[in-house]
Amino acid sequence: MAAPTATPIQPQAITPPEQPPPEPDFGPARPSAADIMRRAQRDIAAIDKQLRKEYPTQDVVPPPDSVQARLTRGINAAHDAVGPKWYEGARMVELSQPDSKTRVYKITTALGTYCFSQYEDGRKAYTNCPR
């Protein structure tokens, strides 16, 4: 018996599709970090303008005896207790009474402290300050 012989299959011609496949849609491009920051700053500016229009005279005022106010007073008192350094300007404090005709100023420099008096008639005097 003879073996059946298979007839070879003829290849078919492949035709390309008439239209290319559609491009995949990934949606809109994601914004960059710089774009996000600009948008956030613009939104914050709009909110700030709106709040300033609604509350024009309300400023943030800390209470008079807050921790921050006490710290500021303490630092200023410590600064005043120490004389100025060689690179700082002189400090002048008026010691005379408001209704006095003689003006007395206490001048503190890096080299020392002295008083300057200016009398009503125009005379000037430099003296040691009273303690």
N, CA, C and O atoms as a GROMACS GRO file, in nm:
protein
  524
    1MET      N    1   0.080  -0.114   0.000
    1MET     CA    2   0.000   0.000   0.000
    1MET      C    3   0.085   0.122   0.000
    1MET      O    4   0.185   0.135   0.071
    2ALA      N    5   0.044   0.205  -0.077
    2ALA     CA    6   0.123   0.326  -0.092
    2ALA      C    7   0.073   0.429   0.006
    2ALA      O    8  -0.046   0.442   0.033
    3ALA      N    9   0.167   0.501   0.056
    3ALA     CA   10   0.132   0.603   0.156
    3ALA      C   11   0.069   0.722   0.088
    3ALA      O   12   0.111   0.766  -0.019
    4PRO      N   13  -0.034   0.772   0.152
    4PRO     CA   14  -0.096   0.889   0.090
    4PRO      C   15   0.001   1.008   0.095
    4PRO      O   16   0.068   1.027   0.196
    5THR      N   17   0.009   1.080  -0.002
    5THR     CA   18   0.096   1.197  -0.005
    5THR      C   19   0.011   1.320   0.019
    5THR      O   20  -0.099   1.336  -0.035
    6ALA      N   21   0.066   1.404   0.100
    6ALA     CA   22  -0.006   1.527   0.132
    6ALA      C   23   0.027   1.632   0.028
    6ALA      O   24   0.141   1.647  -0.015
    7THR      N   25  -0.072   1.700  -0.009
    7THR     CA   26  -0.049   1.806  -0.106
    7THR      C   27  -0.009   1.932  -0.028
    7THR      O   28  -0.074   1.969   0.069
    8PRO      N   29   0.095   1.994  -0.070
    8PRO     CA   30   0.136   2.115   0.003
    8PRO      C   31   0.034   2.226  -0.011
    8PRO      O   32  -0.030   2.242  -0.115
    9ILE      N   33   0.021   2.304   0.097
    9ILE     CA   34  -0.074   2.416   0.098
    9ILE      C   35  -0.002   2.537   0.039
    9ILE      O   36   0.111   2.569   0.075
   10GLN      N   37  -0.068   2.600  -0.048
   10GLN     CA   38  -0.012   2.718  -0.112
   10GLN      C   39  -0.027   2.838  -0.018
   10GLN      O   40  -0.134   2.858   0.038
   11PRO      N   41   0.080   2.917   0.001
   11PRO     CA   42   0.068   3.035   0.089
   11PRO      C   43  -0.026   3.137   0.030
   11PRO      O   44  -0.034   3.156  -0.092
   12GLN      N   45  -0.098   3.203   0.121
   12GLN     CA   46  -0.191   3.306   0.076
   12GLN      C   47  -0.122   3.442   0.084
   12GLN      O   48  -0.034   3.463   0.168
   13ALA      N   49  -0.159   3.528   0.000
   13ALA     CA   50  -0.102   3.663   0.001
   13ALA      C   51  -0.161   3.741   0.120
   13ALA      O   52  -0.282   3.740   0.142
   14ILE      N   53  -0.072   3.809   0.196
   14ILE     CA   54  -0.117   3.888   0.311
   14ILE      C   55  -0.135   4.031   0.264
   14ILE      O   56  -0.044   4.092   0.208
   15THR      N   57  -0.252   4.083   0.287
   15THR     CA   58  -0.279   4.221   0.248
   15THR      C   59  -0.282   4.308   0.374
   15THR      O   60  -0.346   4.271   0.473
   16PRO      N   61  -0.213   4.422   0.372
   16PRO     CA   62  -0.216   4.510   0.489
   16PRO      C   63  -0.354   4.570   0.506
   16PRO      O   64  -0.428   4.585   0.409
   17PRO      N   65  -0.389   4.605   0.631
   17PRO     CA   66  -0.521   4.666   0.650
   17PRO      C   67  -0.529   4.801   0.579
   17PRO      O   68  -0.428   4.867   0.557
   18GLU      N   69  -0.650   4.838   0.545
   18GLU     CA   70  -0.668   4.962   0.471
   18GLU      C   71  -0.635   5.084   0.556
   18GLU      O   72  -0.584   5.184   0.504
   19GLN      N   73  -0.662   5.079   0.688
   19GLN     CA   74  -0.631   5.191   0.780
   19GLN      C   75  -0.537   5.140   0.888
   19GLN      O   76  -0.552   5.027   0.935
   20PRO      N   77  -0.439   5.222   0.927
   20PRO     CA   78  -0.351   5.178   1.035
   20PRO      C   79  -0.430   5.172   1.166
   20PRO      O   80  -0.531   5.242   1.180
   21PRO      N   81  -0.387   5.092   1.259
   21PRO     CA   82  -0.461   5.084   1.385
   21PRO      C   83  -0.457   5.219   1.458
   21PRO      O   84  -0.359   5.292   1.446
   22PRO      N   85  -0.561   5.253   1.531
   22PRO     CA   86  -0.563   5.383   1.600
   22PRO      C   87  -0.454   5.389   1.708
   22PRO      O   88  -0.419   5.288   1.769
   23GLU      N   89  -0.403   5.511   1.727
   23GLU     CA   90  -0.302   5.533   1.832
   23GLU      C   91  -0.368   5.513   1.968
   23GLU      O   92  -0.483   5.550   1.986
   24PRO      N   93  -0.296   5.455   2.063
   24PRO     CA   94  -0.356   5.438   2.196
   24PRO      C   95  -0.377   5.574   2.262
   24PRO      O   96  -0.293   5.663   2.251
   25ASP      N   97  -0.487   5.588   2.330
   25ASP     CA   98  -0.521   5.714   2.398
   25ASP      C   99  -0.480   5.703   2.544
   25ASP      O  100  -0.543   5.631   2.622
   26PHE      N  101  -0.375   5.776   2.581
   26PHE     CA  102  -0.330   5.776   2.720
   26PHE      C  103  -0.389   5.892   2.799
   26PHE      O  104  -0.356   5.909   2.916
   27GLY      N  105  -0.473   5.970   2.740
   27GLY     CA  106  -0.534   6.084   2.807
   27GLY      C  107  -0.444   6.207   2.793
   27GLY      O  108  -0.340   6.201   2.728
   28PRO      N  109  -0.484   6.317   2.855
   28PRO     CA  110  -0.403   6.438   2.844
   28PRO      C  111  -0.269   6.418   2.917
   28PRO      O  112  -0.257   6.337   3.009
   29ALA      N  113  -0.170   6.494   2.874
   29ALA     CA  114  -0.037   6.485   2.935
   29ALA      C  115  -0.044   6.533   3.080
   29ALA      O  116  -0.116   6.628   3.111
   30ARG      N  117   0.029   6.467   3.166
   30ARG     CA  118   0.030   6.504   3.308
   30ARG      C  119   0.106   6.635   3.324
   30ARG      O  120   0.208   6.655   3.258
   31PRO      N  121   0.058   6.725   3.410
   31PRO     CA  122   0.128   6.853   3.428
   31PRO      C  123   0.262   6.831   3.501
   31PRO      O  124   0.276   6.739   3.581
   32SER      N  125   0.358   6.917   3.469
   32SER     CA  126   0.488   6.907   3.534
   32SER      C  127   0.480   6.966   3.674
   32SER      O  128   0.381   7.031   3.709
   33ALA      N  129   0.583   6.944   3.753
   33ALA     CA  130   0.586   6.998   3.890
   33ALA      C  131   0.583   7.150   3.888
   33ALA      O  132   0.520   7.212   3.973
   34ALA      N  133   0.652   7.211   3.792
   34ALA     CA  134   0.652   7.357   3.782
   34ALA      C  135   0.512   7.409   3.753
   34ALA      O  136   0.470   7.511   3.808
   35ASP      N  137   0.438   7.339   3.665
   35ASP     CA  138   0.301   7.381   3.634
   35ASP      C  139   0.212   7.369   3.757
   35ASP      O  140   0.129   7.456   3.782
   36ILE      N  141   0.228   7.263   3.833
   36ILE     CA  142   0.149   7.244   3.955
   36ILE      C  143   0.178   7.356   4.054
   36ILE      O  144   0.085   7.410   4.116
   37MET      N  145   0.306   7.393   4.071
   37MET     CA  146   0.342   7.500   4.165
   37MET      C  147   0.287   7.634   4.118
   37MET      O  148   0.235   7.711   4.200
   38ARG      N  149   0.296   7.664   3.988
   38ARG     CA  150   0.242   7.790   3.938
   38ARG      C  151   0.091   7.798   3.960
   38ARG      O  152   0.040   7.903   4.000
   39ARG      N  153   0.021   7.688   3.935
   39ARG     CA  154  -0.124   7.686   3.955
   39ARG      C  155  -0.158   7.705   4.103
   39ARG      O  156  -0.252   7.778   4.135
   40ALA      N  157  -0.082   7.641   4.192
   40ALA     CA  158  -0.107   7.655   4.335
   40ALA      C  159  -0.081   7.798   4.381
   40ALA      O  160  -0.160   7.853   4.458
   41GLN      N  161   0.027   7.861   4.334
   41GLN     CA  162   0.055   7.999   4.372
   41GLN      C  163  -0.052   8.093   4.319
   41GLN      O  164  -0.091   8.187   4.388
   42ARG      N  165  -0.100   8.069   4.198
   42ARG     CA  166  -0.206   8.153   4.142
   42ARG      C  167  -0.334   8.140   4.225
   42ARG      O  168  -0.401   8.240   4.252
   43ASP      N  169  -0.367   8.017   4.265
   43ASP     CA  170  -0.487   7.996   4.346
   43ASP      C  171  -0.473   8.060   4.483
   43ASP      O  172  -0.568   8.120   4.534
   44ILE      N  173  -0.355   8.048   4.544
   44ILE     CA  174  -0.333   8.110   4.675
   44ILE      C  175  -0.342   8.261   4.665
   44ILE      O  176  -0.399   8.326   4.753
   45ALA      N  177  -0.287   8.318   4.558
   45ALA     CA  178  -0.296   8.463   4.539
   45ALA      C  179  -0.441   8.508   4.526
   45ALA      O  180  -0.479   8.612   4.579
   46ALA      N  181  -0.522   8.431   4.455
   46ALA     CA  182  -0.663   8.466   4.440
   46ALA      C  183  -0.735   8.459   4.574
   46ALA      O  184  -0.817   8.545   4.606
   47ILE      N  185  -0.706   8.357   4.653
   47ILE     CA  186  -0.768   8.345   4.786
   47ILE      C  187  -0.726   8.461   4.874
   47ILE      O  188  -0.808   8.517   4.947
   48ASP      N  189  -0.597   8.498   4.869
   48ASP     CA  190  -0.546   8.609   4.950
   48ASP      C  191  -0.614   8.739   4.912
   48ASP      O  192  -0.654   8.817   4.999
   49LYS      N  193  -0.629   8.765   4.782
   49LYS     CA  194  -0.696   8.887   4.738
   49LYS      C  195  -0.841   8.891   4.786
   49LYS      O  196  -0.890   8.994   4.830
   50GLN      N  197  -0.908   8.777   4.777
   50GLN     CA  198  -1.048   8.772   4.819
   50GLN      C  199  -1.059   8.799   4.969
   50GLN      O  200  -1.146   8.874   5.012
   51LEU      N  201  -0.973   8.738   5.049
   51LEU     CA  202  -0.978   8.760   5.194
   51LEU      C  203  -0.944   8.903   5.230
   51LEU      O  204  -1.004   8.960   5.322
   52ARG      N  205  -0.848   8.963   5.159
   52ARG     CA  206  -0.813   9.103   5.188
   52ARG      C  207  -0.929   9.197   5.153
   52ARG      O  208  -0.946   9.300   5.219
   53LYS      N  209  -1.007   9.163   5.051
   53LYS     CA  210  -1.123   9.245   5.018
   53LYS      C  211  -1.232   9.230   5.124
   53LYS      O  212  -1.297   9.328   5.160
   54GLU      N  213  -1.251   9.109   5.175
   54GLU     CA  214  -1.356   9.086   5.273
   54GLU      C  215  -1.320   9.142   5.411
   54GLU      O  216  -1.408   9.190   5.483
   55TYR      N  217  -1.193   9.138   5.448
   55TYR     CA  218  -1.149   9.183   5.580
   55TYR      C  219  -1.033   9.282   5.562
   55TYR      O  220  -0.918   9.246   5.588
   56PRO      N  221  -1.062   9.406   5.520
   56PRO     CA  222  -0.953   9.498   5.485
   56PRO      C  223  -0.873   9.551   5.605
   56PRO      O  224  -0.754   9.577   5.590
   57THR      N  225  -0.933   9.567   5.720
   57THR     CA  226  -0.861   9.631   5.831
   57THR      C  227  -0.817   9.535   5.938
   57THR      O  228  -0.760   9.578   6.039
   58GLN      N  229  -0.839   9.410   5.922
   58GLN     CA  230  -0.803   9.315   6.026
   58GLN      C  231  -0.662   9.264   6.003
   58GLN      O  232  -0.636   9.186   5.912
   59ASP      N  233  -0.569   9.310   6.089
   59ASP     CA  234  -0.432   9.263   6.085
   59ASP      C  235  -0.412   9.164   6.198
   59ASP      O  236  -0.485   9.166   6.297
   60VAL      N  237  -0.314   9.080   6.183
   60VAL     CA  238  -0.283   8.984   6.288
   60VAL      C  239  -0.201   9.057   6.393
   60VAL      O  240  -0.087   9.096   6.368
   61VAL      N  241  -0.258   9.076   6.510
   61VAL     CA  242  -0.191   9.144   6.619
   61VAL      C  243  -0.176   9.045   6.734
   61VAL      O  244  -0.276   8.994   6.785
   62PRO      N  245  -0.052   9.017   6.775
   62PRO     CA  246  -0.036   8.924   6.885
   62PRO      C  247  -0.085   8.986   7.015
   62PRO      O  248  -0.080   9.109   7.029
   63PRO      N  249  -0.131   8.908   7.109
   63PRO     CA  250  -0.175   8.964   7.236
   63PRO      C  251  -0.057   9.032   7.306
   63PRO      O  252   0.058   8.992   7.285
   64PRO      N  253  -0.083   9.134   7.390
   64PRO     CA  254   0.027   9.210   7.449
   64PRO      C  255   0.115   9.129   7.543
   64PRO      O  256   0.231   9.164   7.563
   65ASP      N  257   0.064   9.022   7.601
   65ASP     CA  258   0.145   8.946   7.694
   65ASP      C  259   0.166   8.803   7.643
   65ASP      O  260   0.159   8.707   7.720
   66SER      N  261   0.190   8.790   7.514
   66SER     CA  262   0.214   8.657   7.459
   66SER      C  263   0.358   8.616   7.487
   66SER      O  264   0.440   8.697   7.529
   67VAL      N  265   0.386   8.492   7.465
   67VAL     CA  266   0.522   8.441   7.487
   67VAL      C  267   0.620   8.513   7.394
   67VAL      O  268   0.731   8.548   7.435
   68GLN      N  269   0.579   8.535   7.270
   68GLN     CA  270   0.666   8.604   7.175
   68GLN      C  271   0.692   8.747   7.218
   68GLN      O  272   0.805   8.795   7.206
   69ALA      N  273   0.590   8.818   7.268
   69ALA     CA  274   0.609   8.956   7.313
   69ALA      C  275   0.702   8.961   7.433
   69ALA      O  276   0.788   9.050   7.440
   70ARG      N  277   0.688   8.868   7.527
   70ARG     CA  278   0.778   8.866   7.643
   70ARG      C  279   0.920   8.836   7.601
   70ARG      O  280   1.014   8.896   7.654
   71LEU      N  281   0.938   8.745   7.508
   71LEU     CA  282   1.072   8.713   7.459
   71LEU      C  283   1.134   8.835   7.392
   71LEU      O  284   1.252   8.864   7.414
   72THR      N  285   1.057   8.905   7.310
   72THR     CA  286   1.108   9.025   7.243
   72THR      C  287   1.147   9.131   7.343
   72THR      O  288   1.253   9.193   7.329
   73ARG      N  289   1.063   9.154   7.445
   73ARG     CA  290   1.098   9.253   7.548
   73ARG      C  291   1.225   9.213   7.622
   73ARG      O  292   1.309   9.298   7.650
   74GLY      N  293   1.239   9.085   7.653
   74GLY     CA  294   1.359   9.039   7.724
   74GLY      C  295   1.485   9.056   7.641
   74GLY      O  296   1.589   9.097   7.694
   75ILE      N  297   1.477   9.024   7.513
   75ILE     CA  298   1.594   9.040   7.426
   75ILE      C  299   1.629   9.188   7.412
   75ILE      O  300   1.747   9.223   7.414
   76ASN      N  301   1.529   9.274   7.397
   76ASN     CA  302   1.556   9.418   7.386
   76ASN      C  303   1.616   9.472   7.515
   76ASN      O  304   1.707   9.556   7.510
   77ALA      N  305   1.568   9.427   7.631
   77ALA     CA  306   1.624   9.472   7.758
   77ALA      C  307   1.769   9.427   7.773
   77ALA      O  308   1.852   9.503   7.822
   78ALA      N  309   1.800   9.305   7.732
   78ALA     CA  310   1.937   9.256   7.739
   78ALA      C  311   2.027   9.335   7.644
   78ALA      O  312   2.143   9.363   7.676
   79HIS      N  313   1.975   9.371   7.529
   79HIS     CA  314   2.053   9.450   7.433
   79HIS      C  315   2.081   9.589   7.488
   79HIS      O  316   2.191   9.641   7.470
   80ASP      N  317   1.983   9.649   7.555
   80ASP     CA  318   2.002   9.783   7.612
   80ASP      C  319   2.096   9.781   7.732
   80ASP      O  320   2.163   9.881   7.758
   81ALA      N  321   2.102   9.670   7.805
   81ALA     CA  322   2.186   9.662   7.924
   81ALA      C  323   2.334   9.658   7.889
   81ALA      O  324   2.418   9.696   7.970
   82VAL      N  325   2.367   9.612   7.770
   82VAL     CA  326   2.506   9.600   7.727
   82VAL      C  327   2.537   9.718   7.635
   82VAL      O  328   2.456   9.753   7.550
   83GLY      N  329   2.653   9.777   7.652
   83GLY     CA  330   2.692   9.889   7.567
   83GLY      C  331   2.712   9.846   7.424
   83GLY      O  332   2.727   9.727   7.395
   84PRO      N  333   2.711   9.942   7.332
   84PRO     CA  334   2.728   9.907   7.191
   84PRO      C  335   2.870   9.857   7.163
   84PRO      O  336   2.965   9.892   7.234
   85LYS      N  337   2.883   9.776   7.062
   85LYS     CA  338   3.013   9.725   7.019
   85LYS      C  339   3.084   9.832   6.937
   85LYS      O  340   3.024   9.933   6.901
   86TRP      N  341   3.210   9.810   6.906
   86TRP     CA  342   3.289   9.908   6.834
   86TRP      C  343   3.233   9.938   6.696
   86TRP      O  344   3.256  10.046   6.642
   87TYR      N  345   3.160   9.845   6.638
   87TYR     CA  346   3.107   9.863   6.503
   87TYR      C  347   2.964   9.918   6.503
   87TYR      O  348   2.908   9.944   6.397
   88GLU      N  349   2.905   9.936   6.622
   88GLU     CA  350   2.768   9.989   6.631
   88GLU      C  351   2.773  10.139   6.658
   88GLU      O  352   2.871  10.190   6.712
   89GLY      N  353   2.669  10.208   6.620
   89GLY     CA  354   2.660  10.350   6.646
   89GLY      C  355   2.629  10.379   6.792
   89GLY      O  356   2.589  10.290   6.867
   90ALA      N  357   2.648  10.504   6.831
   90ALA     CA  358   2.620  10.545   6.968
   90ALA      C  359   2.470  10.543   6.994
   90ALA      O  360   2.389  10.561   6.902
   91ARG      N  361   2.433  10.519   7.120
   91ARG     CA  362   2.292  10.524   7.160
   91ARG      C  363   2.270  10.652   7.240
   91ARG      O  364   2.348  10.687   7.328
   92MET      N  365   2.162  10.720   7.207
   92MET     CA  366   2.129  10.845   7.277
   92MET      C  367   1.993  10.831   7.342
   92MET      O  368   1.896  10.784   7.281
   93VAL      N  369   1.987  10.873   7.471
   93VAL     CA  370   1.861  10.870   7.546
   93VAL      C  371   1.845  11.007   7.609
   93VAL      O  372   1.937  11.058   7.673
   94GLU      N  373   1.728  11.067   7.592
   94GLU     CA  374   1.704  11.198   7.653
   94GLU      C  375   1.664  11.179   7.798
   94GLU      O  376   1.571  11.104   7.828
   95LEU      N  377   1.735  11.248   7.889
   95LEU     CA  378   1.709  11.237   8.032
   95LEU      C  379   1.630  11.355   8.087
   95LEU      O  380   1.577  11.347   8.197
   96SER      N  381   1.622  11.465   8.013
   96SER     CA  382   1.558  11.586   8.065
   96SER      C  383   1.406  11.570   8.073
   96SER      O  384   1.346  11.488   8.004
   97GLN      N  385   1.347  11.650   8.158
   97GLN     CA  386   1.203  11.651   8.176
   97GLN      C  387   1.138  11.723   8.057
   97GLN      O  388   1.202  11.809   7.996
   98PRO      N  389   1.015  11.689   8.024
   98PRO     CA  390   0.952  11.752   7.907
   98PRO      C  391   0.938  11.904   7.919
   98PRO      O  392   0.948  11.974   7.819
   99ASP      N  393   0.914  11.956   8.039
   99ASP     CA  394   0.896  12.100   8.054
   99ASP      C  395   1.025  12.172   8.090
   99ASP      O  396   1.022  12.293   8.113
  100SER      N  397   1.136  12.103   8.095
  100SER     CA  398   1.265  12.163   8.130
  100SER      C  399   1.320  12.242   8.012
  100SER      O  400   1.301  12.203   7.897
  101LYS      N  401   1.388  12.352   8.042
  101LYS     CA  402   1.447  12.433   7.937
  101LYS      C  403   1.587  12.384   7.902
  101LYS      O  404   1.644  12.426   7.801
  102THR      N  405   1.642  12.298   7.985
  102THR     CA  406   1.773  12.240   7.959
  102THR      C  407   1.754  12.097   7.909
  102THR      O  408   1.686  12.016   7.973
  103ARG      N  409   1.814  12.067   7.796
  103ARG     CA  410   1.806  11.932   7.740
  103ARG      C  411   1.930  11.854   7.783
  103ARG      O  412   2.042  11.899   7.764
  104VAL      N  413   1.907  11.735   7.841
  104VAL     CA  414   2.016  11.649   7.885
  104VAL      C  415   2.001  11.515   7.812
  104VAL      O  416   1.895  11.453   7.814
  105TYR      N  417   2.109  11.472   7.748
  105TYR     CA  418   2.111  11.347   7.673
  105TYR      C  419   2.219  11.256   7.729
  105TYR      O  420   2.330  11.302   7.757
  106LYS      N  421   2.188  11.130   7.745
  106LYS     CA  422   2.287  11.030   7.786
  106LYS      C  423   2.333  10.961   7.658
  106LYS      O  424   2.253  10.904   7.584
  107ILE      N  425   2.463  10.967   7.632
  107ILE     CA  426   2.520  10.910   7.510
  107ILE      C  427   2.609  10.794   7.550
  107ILE      O  428   2.703  10.809   7.628
  108THR      N  429   2.580  10.677   7.495
  108THR     CA  430   2.656  10.557   7.525
  108THR      C  431   2.725  10.511   7.397
  108THR      O  432   2.660  10.486   7.296
  109THR      N  433   2.858  10.502   7.403
  109THR     CA  434   2.936  10.455   7.289
  109THR      C  435   3.014  10.332   7.331
  109THR      O  436   3.005  10.287   7.445
  110ALA      N  437   3.091  10.277   7.239
  110ALA     CA  438   3.174  10.161   7.270
  110ALA      C  439   3.286  10.200   7.366
  110ALA      O  440   3.340  10.114   7.436
  111LEU      N  441   3.323  10.328   7.369
  111LEU     CA  442   3.433  10.373   7.455
  111LEU      C  443   3.387  10.419   7.592
  111LEU      O  444   3.470  10.434   7.682
  112GLY      N  445   3.259  10.442   7.612
  112GLY     CA  446   3.210  10.484   7.742
  112GLY      C  447   3.077  10.557   7.733
  112GLY      O  448   3.014  10.564   7.628
  113THR      N  449   3.038  10.612   7.849
  113THR     CA  450   2.910  10.683   7.859
  113THR      C  451   2.935  10.823   7.912
  113THR      O  452   3.015  10.842   8.003
  114TYR      N  453   2.868  10.922   7.854
  114TYR     CA  454   2.878  11.059   7.902
  114TYR      C  455   2.745  11.128   7.877
  114TYR      O  456   2.660  11.078   7.803
  115CYS      N  457   2.728  11.245   7.940
  115CYS     CA  458   2.605  11.322   7.923
  115CYS      C  459   2.636  11.451   7.849
  115CYS      O  460   2.742  11.511   7.865
  116PHE      N  461   2.541  11.492   7.769
  116PHE     CA  462   2.550  11.616   7.694
  116PHE      C  463   2.433  11.703   7.736
  116PHE      O  464   2.318  11.661   7.727
  117SER      N  465   2.464  11.823   7.782
  117SER     CA  466   2.358  11.916   7.826
  117SER      C  467   2.359  12.037   7.733
  117SER      O  468   2.465  12.092   7.702
  118GLN      N  469   2.242  12.078   7.690
  118GLN     CA  470   2.229  12.198   7.610
  118GLN      C  471   2.132  12.289   7.684
  118GLN      O  472   2.015  12.257   7.704
  119TYR      N  473   2.185  12.406   7.724
  119TYR     CA  474   2.106  12.499   7.804
  119TYR      C  475   2.024  12.590   7.713
  119TYR      O  476   2.041  12.593   7.592
  120GLU      N  477   1.934  12.662   7.777
  120GLU     CA  478   1.841  12.749   7.703
  120GLU      C  479   1.914  12.857   7.626
  120GLU      O  480   1.873  12.893   7.516
  121ASP      N  481   2.023  12.909   7.682
  121ASP     CA  482   2.096  13.017   7.615
  121ASP      C  483   2.194  12.966   7.508
  121ASP      O  484   2.265  13.046   7.448
  122GLY      N  485   2.197  12.834   7.483
  122GLY     CA  486   2.280  12.779   7.377
  122GLY      C  487   2.410  12.717   7.424
  122GLY      O  488   2.481  12.656   7.345
  123ARG      N  489   2.442  12.732   7.552
  123ARG     CA  490   2.566  12.672   7.603
  123ARG      C  491   2.554  12.520   7.598
  123ARG      O  492   2.445  12.464   7.609
  124LYS      N  493   2.669  12.455   7.581
  124LYS     CA  494   2.673  12.309   7.577
  124LYS      C  495   2.773  12.262   7.682
  124LYS      O  496   2.875  12.325   7.705
  125ALA      N  497   2.742  12.149   7.744
  125ALA     CA  498   2.831  12.093   7.845
  125ALA      C  499   2.834  11.942   7.833
  125ALA      O  500   2.730  11.877   7.817
  126TYR      N  501   2.956  11.888   7.841
  126TYR     CA  502   2.976  11.742   7.840
  126TYR      C  503   3.019  11.703   7.980
  126TYR      O  504   3.120  11.753   8.030
  127THR      N  505   2.944  11.614   8.045
  127THR     CA  506   2.973  11.576   8.183
  127THR      C  507   2.958  11.425   8.200
  127THR      O  508   2.910  11.355   8.110
  128ASN      N  509   2.999  11.377   8.318
  128ASN     CA  510   2.971  11.239   8.354
  128ASN      C  511   2.823  11.228   8.388
  128ASN      O  512   2.766  11.321   8.445
  129CYS      N  513   2.763  11.119   8.354
  129CYS     CA  514   2.620  11.102   8.379
  129CYS      C  515   2.595  11.065   8.524
  129CYS      O  516   2.675  10.993   8.585
  130PRO      N  517   2.485  11.114   8.580
  130PRO     CA  518   2.447  11.069   8.714
  130PRO      C  519   2.404  10.923   8.709
  130PRO      O  520   2.348  10.878   8.610
  131ARG      N  521   2.431  10.853   8.813
  131ARG     CA  522   2.397  10.709   8.814
  131ARG      C  523   2.259  10.688   8.857
  131ARG      O  524   2.213  10.574   8.864
   0.00000   0.00000   0.00000
